[in-house]
Amino acid sequence: MSLINLAKQDKLPDFQSLDEDTLIWIESNKPQFSILKYDQKFAEFSMNCVQKFTPSQKWFLRSEGINSIHGLRHILRVVANTAYLIKEKNIIDERTITATLIAASLHDLQRKDDRGDNGHAERAARWFLSNQKSILAHYRISDRDIDVNVVSASILFHEQLYSQILNNSDYIKNKIVADLLKSGDALDRYRLPKLKWWINDEYLLLKPSQKSKLFAYTLVVNSERNFLKTGKSKDSVLFALE
């Protein structure tokens, strides 16, 4: 049974992946964006970031999640989305950029399943701090070029509603990276099999532009279409970005 029909019946399995019928449904419900094109130069930057910040598949808590709806394609699209927002918002501080992209690449790796999995963000934040040396080595990043506490805090906050964190001193201190990750993550909600689960600006402080939304929606459709043909997650995202 397709993911869209399972969602209607509230019978979604622990691990989920898009199928042909669900992808057709996503294509048929394309939002009415107010623009026709997004900035290709921003997309090129996003592709470079995906190539650099692809996590090791060994880092996934559950191997079943690698190709699932919160798996590698989702993570790489969130890297691409946050990279697009970085360019769009003209953020030039290298430490901020690096922290954002690392946080994006790690935020869902410690999920137990594709359901709510409350606590997965805290799990991922702790895992990063425990494994920071090997993770930074994987990305060829010096610990002098990043504040690991910014990364861990931003990963932690991506699961929480703004109403829960607005007065949190750690959130206020790490606001830029946390906001970028929350909005980049929300932009990939076009992959989910219910319209009410798609991105909603009311839940975000950093409001994505129409161009970034068109970019994110197009990335979902093209990468998932390619994955159904090839079964290759990273290559499908890079194909879509090209």
PyMOL commands that set and color helices and strands:
alter all, ss='L'
color gray80, all
select helices_A, chain A and resi 3-8+20-28+40-52+57-59+63-65+72-88+94-106+120-130+132-138+143-145+148-157+162-165+169-173+175-191+195-197+201-203+210-230+233-241
alter helices_A, ss='H'
color red, helices_A
deselect
rebuild
show_as cartoon
